[in-house]
Amino acid sequence: MKKTPIHKSTKMAAEYRFDYKKAKPNRFAEKMKDSPVIVVLDSDVAKVFKSGEEVNKALRALISAMPVKKTKAITK
């Protein structure tokens, strides 16, 4: 495998050059598969919704009102 040459125009600090050969799989990925996603609401939105249940109810209503997208079947 060839190494990508570092051009003089690339002035990236050494700590930002990532060596992908040393990368490992995320050991927490399996544990996080079914965990909830954390979202930070803007302050004006948070004033309207006082709980996560209210936000979920509003989002589910919005989702049910959205038109269904037709997806193309992927064939191999």
N, CA, C, O and CB atoms as a CASP TS submission, in Angstrom:
PFRMAT TS
TARGET T0000
AUTHOR 0000-0000-0000
METHOD Language model
MODEL 1
PARENT N/A
ATOM      1  N   MET     1       0.832  -1.166   0.000  1.00  0.00           N
ATOM      2  CA  MET     1       0.000   0.000   0.000  1.00  0.00           C
ATOM      3  C   MET     1       0.884   1.238   0.000  1.00  0.00           C
ATOM      4  O   MET     1       1.804   1.355   0.809  1.00  0.00           O
ATOM      5  CB  MET     1      -0.950  -0.007   1.201  1.00  0.00           C
ATOM      6  N   LYS     2       0.600   2.153  -0.905  1.00  0.00           N
ATOM      7  CA  LYS     2       1.413   3.356  -1.026  1.00  0.00           C
ATOM      8  C   LYS     2       1.011   4.375   0.031  1.00  0.00           C
ATOM      9  O   LYS     2      -0.162   4.496   0.387  1.00  0.00           O
ATOM     10  CB  LYS     2       1.280   3.961  -2.430  1.00  0.00           C
ATOM     11  N   LYS     3       1.978   5.083   0.511  1.00  0.00           N
ATOM     12  CA  LYS     3       1.694   6.168   1.433  1.00  0.00           C
ATOM     13  C   LYS     3       1.352   7.407   0.630  1.00  0.00           C
ATOM     14  O   LYS     3       1.972   7.686  -0.396  1.00  0.00           O
ATOM     15  CB  LYS     3       2.890   6.431   2.381  1.00  0.00           C
ATOM     16  N   THR     4       0.369   8.142   1.100  1.00  0.00           N
ATOM     17  CA  THR     4      -0.007   9.378   0.442  1.00  0.00           C
ATOM     18  C   THR     4       1.040  10.427   0.766  1.00  0.00           C
ATOM     19  O   THR     4       1.348  10.662   1.935  1.00  0.00           O
ATOM     20  CB  THR     4      -1.421   9.843   0.877  1.00  0.00           C
ATOM     21  N   PRO     5       1.594  11.067  -0.275  1.00  0.00           N
ATOM     22  CA  PRO     5       2.620  12.072   0.001  1.00  0.00           C
ATOM     23  C   PRO     5       2.014  13.301   0.671  1.00  0.00           C
ATOM     24  O   PRO     5       0.904  13.716   0.337  1.00  0.00           O
ATOM     25  CB  PRO     5       3.336  12.476  -1.295  1.00  0.00           C
ATOM     26  N   ILE     6       2.736  13.869   1.600  1.00  0.00           N
ATOM     27  CA  ILE     6       2.298  15.088   2.261  1.00  0.00           C
ATOM     28  C   ILE     6       2.907  16.256   1.496  1.00  0.00           C
ATOM     29  O   ILE     6       4.125  16.421   1.436  1.00  0.00           O
ATOM     30  CB  ILE     6       2.715  15.111   3.780  1.00  0.00           C
ATOM     31  N   HIS     7       2.035  17.051   0.922  1.00  0.00           N
ATOM     32  CA  HIS     7       2.483  18.188   0.129  1.00  0.00           C
ATOM     33  C   HIS     7       2.865  19.334   1.047  1.00  0.00           C
ATOM     34  O   HIS     7       2.401  19.422   2.184  1.00  0.00           O
ATOM     35  CB  HIS     7       1.394  18.632  -0.865  1.00  0.00           C
ATOM     36  N   LYS     8       3.711  20.204   0.539  1.00  0.00           N
ATOM     37  CA  LYS     8       4.126  21.356   1.330  1.00  0.00           C
ATOM     38  C   LYS     8       2.946  22.276   1.626  1.00  0.00           C
ATOM     39  O   LYS     8       2.951  22.986   2.632  1.00  0.00           O
ATOM     40  CB  LYS     8       5.225  22.128   0.603  1.00  0.00           C
ATOM     41  N   SER     9       1.921  22.269   0.747  1.00  0.00           N
ATOM     42  CA  SER     9       0.768  23.132   0.972  1.00  0.00           C
ATOM     43  C   SER     9      -0.084  22.635   2.144  1.00  0.00           C
ATOM     44  O   SER     9      -0.883  23.395   2.691  1.00  0.00           O
ATOM     45  CB  SER     9      -0.081  23.214  -0.296  1.00  0.00           C
ATOM     46  N   THR    10       0.082  21.365   2.532  1.00  0.00           N
ATOM     47  CA  THR    10      -0.651  20.830   3.666  1.00  0.00           C
ATOM     48  C   THR    10       0.109  21.173   4.934  1.00  0.00           C
ATOM     49  O   THR    10       1.173  20.617   5.207  1.00  0.00           O
ATOM     50  CB  THR    10      -0.855  19.296   3.534  1.00  0.00           C
ATOM     51  N   LYS    11      -0.445  22.090   5.697  1.00  0.00           N
ATOM     52  CA  LYS    11       0.212  22.508   6.931  1.00  0.00           C
ATOM     53  C   LYS    11      -0.619  22.045   8.114  1.00  0.00           C
ATOM     54  O   LYS    11      -0.998  22.843   8.971  1.00  0.00           O
ATOM     55  CB  LYS    11       0.414  24.046   6.966  1.00  0.00           C
ATOM     56  N   MET    12      -0.896  20.760   8.152  1.00  0.00           N
ATOM     57  CA  MET    12      -1.696  20.190   9.212  1.00  0.00           C
ATOM     58  C   MET    12      -0.779  19.768  10.349  1.00  0.00           C
ATOM     59  O   MET    12       0.271  19.162  10.136  1.00  0.00           O
ATOM     60  CB  MET    12      -2.528  18.999   8.698  1.00  0.00           C
ATOM     61  N   ALA    13      -1.199  20.101  11.552  1.00  0.00           N
ATOM     62  CA  ALA    13      -0.397  19.733  12.712  1.00  0.00           C
ATOM     63  C   ALA    13      -0.348  18.217  12.847  1.00  0.00           C
ATOM     64  O   ALA    13      -1.272  17.521  12.427  1.00  0.00           O
ATOM     65  CB  ALA    13      -0.965  20.373  13.996  1.00  0.00           C
ATOM     66  N   ALA    14       0.710  17.716  13.420  1.00  0.00           N
ATOM     67  CA  ALA    14       0.927  16.274  13.540  1.00  0.00           C
ATOM     68  C   ALA    14      -0.198  15.582  14.292  1.00  0.00           C
ATOM     69  O   ALA    14      -0.545  14.446  13.965  1.00  0.00           O
ATOM     70  CB  ALA    14       2.243  16.003  14.235  1.00  0.00           C
ATOM     71  N   GLU    15      -0.779  16.240  15.296  1.00  0.00           N
ATOM     72  CA  GLU    15      -1.838  15.585  16.065  1.00  0.00           C
ATOM     73  C   GLU    15      -3.117  15.395  15.260  1.00  0.00           C
ATOM     74  O   GLU    15      -3.991  14.636  15.679  1.00  0.00           O
ATOM     75  CB  GLU    15      -2.141  16.386  17.307  1.00  0.00           C
ATOM     76  N   TYR    16      -3.252  16.063  14.112  1.00  0.00           N
ATOM     77  CA  TYR    16      -4.424  15.893  13.274  1.00  0.00           C
ATOM     78  C   TYR    16      -4.220  14.877  12.155  1.00  0.00           C
ATOM     79  O   TYR    16      -5.165  14.555  11.435  1.00  0.00           O
ATOM     80  CB  TYR    16      -4.815  17.210  12.689  1.00  0.00           C
ATOM     81  N   ARG    17      -3.025  14.379  12.005  1.00  0.00           N
ATOM     82  CA  ARG    17      -2.772  13.339  10.997  1.00  0.00           C
ATOM     83  C   ARG    17      -3.076  11.998  11.638  1.00  0.00           C
ATOM     84  O   ARG    17      -2.347  11.532  12.514  1.00  0.00           O
ATOM     85  CB  ARG    17      -1.288  13.391  10.461  1.00  0.00           C
ATOM     86  N   PHE    18      -4.166  11.380  11.189  1.00  0.00           N
ATOM     87  CA  PHE    18      -4.647  10.140  11.796  1.00  0.00           C
ATOM     88  C   PHE    18      -4.068   8.942  11.066  1.00  0.00           C
ATOM     89  O   PHE    18      -4.143   8.864   9.840  1.00  0.00           O
ATOM     90  CB  PHE    18      -6.184  10.083  11.783  1.00  0.00           C
ATOM     91  N   ASP    19      -3.493   8.008  11.810  1.00  0.00           N
ATOM     92  CA  ASP    19      -2.945   6.786  11.235  1.00  0.00           C
ATOM     93  C   ASP    19      -4.036   5.713  11.265  1.00  0.00           C
ATOM     94  O   ASP    19      -4.281   5.108  12.308  1.00  0.00           O
ATOM     95  CB  ASP    19      -1.664   6.316  12.012  1.00  0.00           C
ATOM     96  N   TYR    20      -4.684   5.478  10.134  1.00  0.00           N
ATOM     97  CA  TYR    20      -5.801   4.538  10.064  1.00  0.00           C
ATOM     98  C   TYR    20      -5.369   3.087  10.267  1.00  0.00           C
ATOM     99  O   TYR    20      -6.212   2.225  10.514  1.00  0.00           O
ATOM    100  CB  TYR    20      -6.499   4.673   8.733  1.00  0.00           C
ATOM    101  N   LYS    21      -4.087   2.809  10.169  1.00  0.00           N
ATOM    102  CA  LYS    21      -3.607   1.437  10.393  1.00  0.00           C
ATOM    103  C   LYS    21      -3.776   1.042  11.860  1.00  0.00           C
ATOM    104  O   LYS    21      -3.859  -0.144  12.178  1.00  0.00           O
ATOM    105  CB  LYS    21      -2.122   1.304   9.971  1.00  0.00           C
ATOM    106  N   LYS    22      -3.825   2.026  12.748  1.00  0.00           N
ATOM    107  CA  LYS    22      -3.963   1.746  14.170  1.00  0.00           C
ATOM    108  C   LYS    22      -5.424   1.800  14.644  1.00  0.00           C
ATOM    109  O   LYS    22      -5.689   1.619  15.833  1.00  0.00           O
ATOM    110  CB  LYS    22      -3.128   2.730  14.965  1.00  0.00           C
ATOM    111  N   ALA    23      -6.368   2.046  13.735  1.00  0.00           N
ATOM    112  CA  ALA    23      -7.775   2.183  14.097  1.00  0.00           C
ATOM    113  C   ALA    23      -8.350   0.845  14.563  1.00  0.00           C
ATOM    114  O   ALA    23      -7.964  -0.215  14.073  1.00  0.00           O
ATOM    115  CB  ALA    23      -8.583   2.723  12.909  1.00  0.00           C
ATOM    116  N   LYS    24      -9.272   0.915  15.512  1.00  0.00           N
ATOM    117  CA  LYS    24      -9.940  -0.270  16.047  1.00  0.00           C
ATOM    118  C   LYS    24     -11.445  -0.065  15.953  1.00  0.00           C
ATOM    119  O   LYS    24     -11.909   1.075  15.938  1.00  0.00           O
ATOM    120  CB  LYS    24      -9.508  -0.549  17.520  1.00  0.00           C
ATOM    121  N   PRO    25     -12.218  -1.150  15.888  1.00  0.00           N
ATOM    122  CA  PRO    25     -13.666  -1.006  15.871  1.00  0.00           C
ATOM    123  C   PRO    25     -14.172  -0.382  17.169  1.00  0.00           C
ATOM    124  O   PRO    25     -13.543  -0.517  18.218  1.00  0.00           O
ATOM    125  CB  PRO    25     -14.331  -2.362  15.644  1.00  0.00           C
ATOM    126  N   ASN    26     -15.300   0.294  17.090  1.00  0.00           N
ATOM    127  CA  ASN    26     -15.894   0.908  18.274  1.00  0.00           C
ATOM    128  C   ASN    26     -16.423  -0.180  19.190  1.00  0.00           C
ATOM    129  O   ASN    26     -17.376  -0.878  18.841  1.00  0.00           O
ATOM    130  CB  ASN    26     -17.024   1.894  17.885  1.00  0.00           C
ATOM    131  N   ARG    27     -15.820  -0.330  20.349  1.00  0.00           N
ATOM    132  CA  ARG    27     -16.213  -1.404  21.264  1.00  0.00           C
ATOM    133  C   ARG    27     -17.544  -1.119  21.948  1.00  0.00           C
ATOM    134  O   ARG    27     -18.115  -2.015  22.569  1.00  0.00           O
ATOM    135  CB  ARG    27     -15.137  -1.616  22.312  1.00  0.00           C
ATOM    136  N   PHE    28     -18.047   0.100  21.848  1.00  0.00           N
ATOM    137  CA  PHE    28     -19.314   0.458  22.474  1.00  0.00           C
ATOM    138  C   PHE    28     -20.477   0.449  21.480  1.00  0.00           C
ATOM    139  O   PHE    28     -21.616   0.680  21.883  1.00  0.00           O
ATOM    140  CB  PHE    28     -19.201   1.825  23.119  1.00  0.00           C
ATOM    141  N   ALA    29     -20.230   0.194  20.219  1.00  0.00           N
ATOM    142  CA  ALA    29     -21.262   0.282  19.196  1.00  0.00           C
ATOM    143  C   ALA    29     -22.417  -0.670  19.462  1.00  0.00           C
ATOM    144  O   ALA    29     -23.573  -0.281  19.292  1.00  0.00           O
ATOM    145  CB  ALA    29     -20.669  -0.004  17.839  1.00  0.00           C
ATOM    146  N   GLU    30     -22.147  -1.892  19.869  1.00  0.00           N
ATOM    147  CA  GLU    30     -23.211  -2.867  20.115  1.00  0.00           C
ATOM    148  C   GLU    30     -24.086  -2.432  21.288  1.00  0.00           C
ATOM    149  O   GLU    30     -25.303  -2.615  21.249  1.00  0.00           O
ATOM    150  CB  GLU    30     -22.613  -4.258  20.388  1.00  0.00           C
ATOM    151  N   LYS    31     -23.488  -1.867  22.319  1.00  0.00           N
ATOM    152  CA  LYS    31     -24.245  -1.413  23.487  1.00  0.00           C
ATOM    153  C   LYS    31     -25.137  -0.226  23.144  1.00  0.00           C
ATOM    154  O   LYS    31     -26.208  -0.068  23.729  1.00  0.00           O
ATOM    155  CB  LYS    31     -23.295  -1.038  24.622  1.00  0.00           C
ATOM    156  N   MET    32     -24.710   0.598  22.213  1.00  0.00           N
ATOM    157  CA  MET    32     -25.429   1.813  21.868  1.00  0.00           C
ATOM    158  C   MET    32     -26.455   1.617  20.768  1.00  0.00           C
ATOM    159  O   MET    32     -27.151   2.565  20.404  1.00  0.00           O
ATOM    160  CB  MET    32     -24.464   2.864  21.459  1.00  0.00           C
ATOM    161  N   LYS    33     -26.566   0.410  20.229  1.00  0.00           N
ATOM    162  CA  LYS    33     -27.422   0.165  19.076  1.00  0.00           C
ATOM    163  C   LYS    33     -28.873   0.577  19.324  1.00  0.00           C
ATOM    164  O   LYS    33     -29.488   1.198  18.456  1.00  0.00           O
ATOM    165  CB  LYS    33     -27.366  -1.297  18.700  1.00  0.00           C
ATOM    166  N   ASP    34     -29.430   0.249  20.482  1.00  0.00           N
ATOM    167  CA  ASP    34     -30.825   0.540  20.765  1.00  0.00           C
ATOM    168  C   ASP    34     -31.013   1.683  21.753  1.00  0.00           C
ATOM    169  O   ASP    34     -32.122   1.895  22.242  1.00  0.00           O
ATOM    170  CB  ASP    34     -31.495  -0.684  21.291  1.00  0.00           C
ATOM    171  N   SER    35     -29.970   2.411  22.049  1.00  0.00           N
ATOM    172  CA  SER    35     -30.090   3.488  23.023  1.00  0.00           C
ATOM    173  C   SER    35     -30.684   4.734  22.372  1.00  0.00           C
ATOM    174  O   SER    35     -30.574   4.910  21.159  1.00  0.00           O
ATOM    175  CB  SER    35     -28.720   3.810  23.643  1.00  0.00           C
ATOM    176  N   PRO    36     -31.308   5.594  23.163  1.00  0.00           N
ATOM    177  CA  PRO    36     -31.946   6.792  22.603  1.00  0.00           C
ATOM    178  C   PRO    36     -30.913   7.794  22.092  1.00  0.00           C
ATOM    179  O   PRO    36     -29.756   7.791  22.510  1.00  0.00           O
ATOM    180  CB  PRO    36     -32.837   7.457  23.654  1.00  0.00           C
ATOM    181  N   VAL    37     -31.361   8.639  21.186  1.00  0.00           N
ATOM    182  CA  VAL    37     -30.528   9.698  20.651  1.00  0.00           C
ATOM    183  C   VAL    37     -30.797  10.955  21.479  1.00  0.00           C
ATOM    184  O   VAL    37     -31.953  11.308  21.714  1.00  0.00           O
ATOM    185  CB  VAL    37     -30.813   9.938  19.123  1.00  0.00           C
ATOM    186  N   ILE    38     -29.769  11.610  21.907  1.00  0.00           N
ATOM    187  CA  ILE    38     -29.896  12.820  22.703  1.00  0.00           C
ATOM    188  C   ILE    38     -29.870  14.025  21.765  1.00  0.00           C
ATOM    189  O   ILE    38     -28.971  14.155  20.933  1.00  0.00           O
ATOM    190  CB  ILE    38     -28.762  12.913  23.770  1.00  0.00           C
ATOM    191  N   VAL    39     -30.858  14.900  21.905  1.00  0.00           N
ATOM    192  CA  VAL    39     -30.958  16.098  21.078  1.00  0.00           C
ATOM    193  C   VAL    39     -31.066  17.304  21.992  1.00  0.00           C
ATOM    194  O   VAL    39     -31.807  17.280  22.975  1.00  0.00           O
ATOM    195  CB  VAL    39     -32.175  16.020  20.109  1.00  0.00           C
ATOM    196  N   VAL    40     -30.337  18.349  21.673  1.00  0.00           N
ATOM    197  CA  VAL    40     -30.414  19.587  22.442  1.00  0.00           C
ATOM    198  C   VAL    40     -31.347  20.538  21.701  1.00  0.00           C
ATOM    199  O   VAL    40     -31.124  20.870  20.537  1.00  0.00           O
ATOM    200  CB  VAL    40     -28.993  20.228  22.649  1.00  0.00           C
ATOM    201  N   LEU    41     -32.396  20.969  22.396  1.00  0.00           N
ATOM    202  CA  LEU    41     -33.366  21.886  21.798  1.00  0.00           C
ATOM    203  C   LEU    41     -32.905  23.328  21.976  1.00  0.00           C
ATOM    204  O   LEU    41     -32.277  23.668  22.979  1.00  0.00           O
ATOM    205  CB  LEU    41     -34.765  21.687  22.424  1.00  0.00           C
ATOM    206  N   ASP    42     -33.217  24.166  21.005  1.00  0.00           N
ATOM    207  CA  ASP    42     -32.967  25.592  21.170  1.00  0.00           C
ATOM    208  C   ASP    42     -33.875  26.114  22.267  1.00  0.00           C
ATOM    209  O   ASP    42     -34.920  25.524  22.544  1.00  0.00           O
ATOM    210  CB  ASP    42     -33.197  26.367  19.840  1.00  0.00           C
ATOM    211  N   SER    43     -33.489  27.206  22.890  1.00  0.00           N
ATOM    212  CA  SER    43     -34.220  27.698  24.059  1.00  0.00           C
ATOM    213  C   SER    43     -35.657  28.077  23.736  1.00  0.00           C
ATOM    214  O   SER    43     -36.542  27.877  24.568  1.00  0.00           O
ATOM    215  CB  SER    43     -33.507  28.889  24.648  1.00  0.00           C
ATOM    216  N   ASP    44     -35.916  28.626  22.533  1.00  0.00           N
ATOM    217  CA  ASP    44     -37.287  28.995  22.190  1.00  0.00           C
ATOM    218  C   ASP    44     -38.173  27.761  22.025  1.00  0.00           C
ATOM    219  O   ASP    44     -39.359  27.805  22.350  1.00  0.00           O
ATOM    220  CB  ASP    44     -37.305  29.825  20.908  1.00  0.00           C
ATOM    221  N   VAL    45     -37.615  26.674  21.529  1.00  0.00           N
ATOM    222  CA  VAL    45     -38.359  25.419  21.382  1.00  0.00           C
ATOM    223  C   VAL    45     -38.566  24.782  22.747  1.00  0.00           C
ATOM    224  O   VAL    45     -39.641  24.248  23.020  1.00  0.00           O
ATOM    225  CB  VAL    45     -37.617  24.442  20.437  1.00  0.00           C
ATOM    226  N   ALA    46     -37.569  24.831  23.595  1.00  0.00           N
ATOM    227  CA  ALA    46     -37.662  24.238  24.931  1.00  0.00           C
ATOM    228  C   ALA    46     -38.714  24.940  25.784  1.00  0.00           C
ATOM    229  O   ALA    46     -39.261  24.325  26.698  1.00  0.00           O
ATOM    230  CB  ALA    46     -36.305  24.293  25.631  1.00  0.00           C
ATOM    231  N   LYS    47     -39.012  26.209  25.513  1.00  0.00           N
ATOM    232  CA  LYS    47     -40.061  26.918  26.251  1.00  0.00           C
ATOM    233  C   LYS    47     -41.441  26.366  25.927  1.00  0.00           C
ATOM    234  O   LYS    47     -42.344  26.411  26.762  1.00  0.00           O
ATOM    235  CB  LYS    47     -40.013  28.411  25.937  1.00  0.00           C
ATOM    236  N   VAL    48     -41.606  25.841  24.707  1.00  0.00           N
ATOM    237  CA  VAL    48     -42.903  25.304  24.283  1.00  0.00           C
ATOM    238  C   VAL    48     -43.088  23.884  24.795  1.00  0.00           C
ATOM    239  O   VAL    48     -44.164  23.536  25.281  1.00  0.00           O
ATOM    240  CB  VAL    48     -43.028  25.334  22.750  1.00  0.00           C
ATOM    241  N   PHE    49     -42.050  23.063  24.690  1.00  0.00           N
ATOM    242  CA  PHE    49     -42.133  21.659  25.095  1.00  0.00           C
ATOM    243  C   PHE    49     -41.463  21.482  26.451  1.00  0.00           C
ATOM    244  O   PHE    49     -40.271  21.748  26.607  1.00  0.00           O
ATOM    245  CB  PHE    49     -41.474  20.734  24.035  1.00  0.00           C
ATOM    246  N   LYS    50     -42.240  21.033  27.426  1.00  0.00           N
ATOM    247  CA  LYS    50     -41.710  20.905  28.785  1.00  0.00           C
ATOM    248  C   LYS    50     -41.158  19.518  29.095  1.00  0.00           C
ATOM    249  O   LYS    50     -40.504  19.331  30.121  1.00  0.00           O
ATOM    250  CB  LYS    50     -42.783  21.240  29.777  1.00  0.00           C
ATOM    251  N   SER    51     -41.414  18.537  28.216  1.00  0.00           N
ATOM    252  CA  SER    51     -40.918  17.185  28.489  1.00  0.00           C
ATOM    253  C   SER    51     -40.569  16.487  27.179  1.00  0.00           C
ATOM    254  O   SER    51     -40.974  16.909  26.096  1.00  0.00           O
ATOM    255  CB  SER    51     -41.967  16.360  29.280  1.00  0.00           C
ATOM    256  N   GLY    52     -39.819  15.427  27.312  1.00  0.00           N
ATOM    257  CA  GLY    52     -39.466  14.623  26.144  1.00  0.00           C
ATOM    258  C   GLY    52     -40.678  13.972  25.507  1.00  0.00           C
ATOM    259  O   GLY    52     -40.726  13.790  24.291  1.00  0.00           O
ATOM    260  N   GLU    53     -41.659  13.621  26.333  1.00  0.00           N
ATOM    261  CA  GLU    53     -42.884  13.002  25.810  1.00  0.00           C
ATOM    262  C   GLU    53     -43.627  13.975  24.892  1.00  0.00           C
ATOM    263  O   GLU    53     -44.152  13.573  23.853  1.00  0.00           O
ATOM    264  CB  GLU    53     -43.805  12.554  26.971  1.00  0.00           C
ATOM    265  N   GLU    54     -43.670  15.266  25.279  1.00  0.00           N
ATOM    266  CA  GLU    54     -44.335  16.267  24.440  1.00  0.00           C
ATOM    267  C   GLU    54     -43.612  16.424  23.100  1.00  0.00           C
ATOM    268  O   GLU    54     -44.254  16.542  22.056  1.00  0.00           O
ATOM    269  CB  GLU    54     -44.399  17.623  25.170  1.00  0.00           C
ATOM    270  N   VAL    55     -42.303  16.426  23.130  1.00  0.00           N
ATOM    271  CA  VAL    55     -41.517  16.548  21.896  1.00  0.00           C
ATOM    272  C   VAL    55     -41.757  15.337  21.007  1.00  0.00           C
ATOM    273  O   VAL    55     -41.972  15.485  19.804  1.00  0.00           O
ATOM    274  CB  VAL    55     -40.006  16.693  22.214  1.00  0.00           C
ATOM    275  N   ASN    56     -41.722  14.135  21.588  1.00  0.00           N
ATOM    276  CA  ASN    56     -41.954  12.922  20.803  1.00  0.00           C
ATOM    277  C   ASN    56     -43.352  12.908  20.201  1.00  0.00           C
ATOM    278  O   ASN    56     -43.521  12.513  19.048  1.00  0.00           O
ATOM    279  CB  ASN    56     -41.749  11.682  21.668  1.00  0.00           C
ATOM    280  N   LYS    57     -44.357  13.335  20.964  1.00  0.00           N
ATOM    281  CA  LYS    57     -45.730  13.361  20.464  1.00  0.00           C
ATOM    282  C   LYS    57     -45.845  14.307  19.267  1.00  0.00           C
ATOM    283  O   LYS    57     -46.474  13.967  18.264  1.00  0.00           O
ATOM    284  CB  LYS    57     -46.705  13.788  21.582  1.00  0.00           C
ATOM    285  N   ALA    58     -45.236  15.499  19.372  1.00  0.00           N
ATOM    286  CA  ALA    58     -45.271  16.464  18.273  1.00  0.00           C
ATOM    287  C   ALA    58     -44.527  15.943  17.048  1.00  0.00           C
ATOM    288  O   ALA    58     -44.989  16.115  15.920  1.00  0.00           O
ATOM    289  CB  ALA    58     -44.672  17.795  18.720  1.00  0.00           C
ATOM    290  N   LEU    59     -43.387  15.315  17.264  1.00  0.00           N
ATOM    291  CA  LEU    59     -42.622  14.785  16.129  1.00  0.00           C
ATOM    292  C   LEU    59     -43.351  13.631  15.454  1.00  0.00           C
ATOM    293  O   LEU    59     -43.330  13.517  14.228  1.00  0.00           O
ATOM    294  CB  LEU    59     -41.239  14.326  16.590  1.00  0.00           C
ATOM    295  N   ARG    60     -43.992  12.778  16.239  1.00  0.00           N
ATOM    296  CA  ARG    60     -44.756  11.671  15.641  1.00  0.00           C
ATOM    297  C   ARG    60     -45.930  12.193  14.830  1.00  0.00           C
ATOM    298  O   ARG    60     -46.245  11.638  13.777  1.00  0.00           O
ATOM    299  CB  ARG    60     -45.259  10.713  16.731  1.00  0.00           C
ATOM    300  N   ALA    61     -46.587  13.253  15.299  1.00  0.00           N
ATOM    301  CA  ALA    61     -47.680  13.862  14.537  1.00  0.00           C
ATOM    302  C   ALA    61     -47.156  14.442  13.231  1.00  0.00           C
ATOM    303  O   ALA    61     -47.797  14.316  12.187  1.00  0.00           O
ATOM    304  CB  ALA    61     -48.378  14.958  15.366  1.00  0.00           C
ATOM    305  N   LEU    62     -46.003  15.070  13.292  1.00  0.00           N
ATOM    306  CA  LEU    62     -45.385  15.623  12.092  1.00  0.00           C
ATOM    307  C   LEU    62     -45.009  14.517  11.109  1.00  0.00           C
ATOM    308  O   LEU    62     -45.226  14.650   9.905  1.00  0.00           O
ATOM    309  CB  LEU    62     -44.147  16.444  12.462  1.00  0.00           C
ATOM    310  N   ILE    63     -44.452  13.440  11.618  1.00  0.00           N
ATOM    311  CA  ILE    63     -44.059  12.315  10.762  1.00  0.00           C
ATOM    312  C   ILE    63     -45.281  11.705  10.083  1.00  0.00           C
ATOM    313  O   ILE    63     -45.233  11.372   8.899  1.00  0.00           O
ATOM    314  CB  ILE    63     -43.317  11.240  11.584  1.00  0.00           C
ATOM    315  N   SER    64     -46.381  11.557  10.831  1.00  0.00           N
ATOM    316  CA  SER    64     -47.582  10.951  10.239  1.00  0.00           C
ATOM    317  C   SER    64     -48.195  11.849   9.166  1.00  0.00           C
ATOM    318  O   SER    64     -48.889  11.358   8.276  1.00  0.00           O
ATOM    319  CB  SER    64     -48.622  10.660  11.329  1.00  0.00           C
ATOM    320  N   ALA    65     -47.947  13.158   9.238  1.00  0.00           N
ATOM    321  CA  ALA    65     -48.475  14.087   8.246  1.00  0.00           C
ATOM    322  C   ALA    65     -47.590  14.200   7.008  1.00  0.00           C
ATOM    323  O   ALA    65     -48.012  14.752   5.992  1.00  0.00           O
ATOM    324  CB  ALA    65     -48.649  15.447   8.867  1.00  0.00           C
ATOM    325  N   MET    66     -46.386  13.689   7.087  1.00  0.00           N
ATOM    326  CA  MET    66     -45.459  13.788   5.960  1.00  0.00           C
ATOM    327  C   MET    66     -45.841  12.785   4.875  1.00  0.00           C
ATOM    328  O   MET    66     -46.291  11.680   5.180  1.00  0.00           O
ATOM    329  CB  MET    66     -44.003  13.549   6.428  1.00  0.00           C
ATOM    330  N   PRO    67     -45.663  13.168   3.604  1.00  0.00           N
ATOM    331  CA  PRO    67     -45.940  12.207   2.531  1.00  0.00           C
ATOM    332  C   PRO    67     -44.922  11.071   2.549  1.00  0.00           C
ATOM    333  O   PRO    67     -43.764  11.265   2.920  1.00  0.00           O
ATOM    334  CB  PRO    67     -45.926  12.910   1.158  1.00  0.00           C
ATOM    335  N   VAL    68     -45.365   9.892   2.148  1.00  0.00           N
ATOM    336  CA  VAL    68     -44.491   8.722   2.121  1.00  0.00           C
ATOM    337  C   VAL    68     -43.591   8.820   0.903  1.00  0.00           C
ATOM    338  O   VAL    68     -44.058   9.036  -0.215  1.00  0.00           O
ATOM    339  CB  VAL    68     -45.312   7.399   2.101  1.00  0.00           C
ATOM    340  N   LYS    69     -42.295   8.660   1.134  1.00  0.00           N
ATOM    341  CA  LYS    69     -41.329   8.691   0.030  1.00  0.00           C
ATOM    342  C   LYS    69     -41.220   7.297  -0.561  1.00  0.00           C
ATOM    343  O   LYS    69     -41.108   6.309   0.165  1.00  0.00           O
ATOM    344  CB  LYS    69     -39.931   9.200   0.508  1.00  0.00           C
ATOM    345  N   LYS    70     -41.254   7.226  -1.865  1.00  0.00           N
ATOM    346  CA  LYS    70     -41.056   5.959  -2.545  1.00  0.00           C
ATOM    347  C   LYS    70     -39.571   5.774  -2.749  1.00  0.00           C
ATOM    348  O   LYS    70     -38.895   6.662  -3.268  1.00  0.00           O
ATOM    349  CB  LYS    70     -41.823   5.903  -3.896  1.00  0.00           C
ATOM    350  N   THR    71     -39.055   4.618  -2.341  1.00  0.00           N
ATOM    351  CA  THR    71     -37.644   4.339  -2.500  1.00  0.00           C
ATOM    352  C   THR    71     -37.446   3.375  -3.665  1.00  0.00           C
ATOM    353  O   THR    71     -38.292   2.524  -3.941  1.00  0.00           O
ATOM    354  CB  THR    71     -37.049   3.761  -1.199  1.00  0.00           C
ATOM    355  N   LYS    72     -36.340   3.524  -4.322  1.00  0.00           N
ATOM    356  CA  LYS    72     -36.014   2.630  -5.423  1.00  0.00           C
ATOM    357  C   LYS    72     -35.446   1.347  -4.866  1.00  0.00           C
ATOM    358  O   LYS    72     -34.659   1.358  -3.919  1.00  0.00           O
ATOM    359  CB  LYS    72     -35.021   3.287  -6.401  1.00  0.00           C
ATOM    360  N   ALA    73     -35.848   0.248  -5.457  1.00  0.00           N
ATOM    361  CA  ALA    73     -35.299  -1.041  -5.041  1.00  0.00           C
ATOM    362  C   ALA    73     -33.871  -1.169  -5.579  1.00  0.00           C
ATOM    363  O   ALA    73     -33.609  -0.894  -6.750  1.00  0.00           O
ATOM    364  CB  ALA    73     -36.195  -2.223  -5.546  1.00  0.00           C
ATOM    365  N   ILE    74     -32.992  -1.573  -4.736  1.00  0.00           N
ATOM    366  CA  ILE    74     -31.594  -1.758  -5.124  1.00  0.00           C
ATOM    367  C   ILE    74     -31.406  -3.208  -5.530  1.00  0.00           C
ATOM    368  O   ILE    74     -31.664  -4.120  -4.743  1.00  0.00           O
ATOM    369  CB  ILE    74     -30.616  -1.368  -3.964  1.00  0.00           C
ATOM    370  N   THR    75     -30.966  -3.415  -6.734  1.00  0.00           N
ATOM    371  CA  THR    75     -30.727  -4.779  -7.215  1.00  0.00           C
ATOM    372  C   THR    75     -29.255  -4.959  -7.452  1.00  0.00           C
ATOM    373  O   THR    75     -28.553  -4.037  -7.867  1.00  0.00           O
ATOM    374  CB  THR    75     -31.524  -5.077  -8.503  1.00  0.00           C
ATOM    375  N   LYS    76     -28.811  -6.131  -7.188  1.00  0.00           N
ATOM    376  CA  LYS    76     -27.382  -6.436  -7.382  1.00  0.00           C
ATOM    377  C   LYS    76     -27.201  -7.274  -8.597  1.00  0.00           C
ATOM    378  O   LYS    76     -26.074  -7.638  -8.934  1.00  0.00           O
ATOM    379  CB  LYS    76     -26.789  -7.147  -6.168  1.00  0.00           C
TER
END
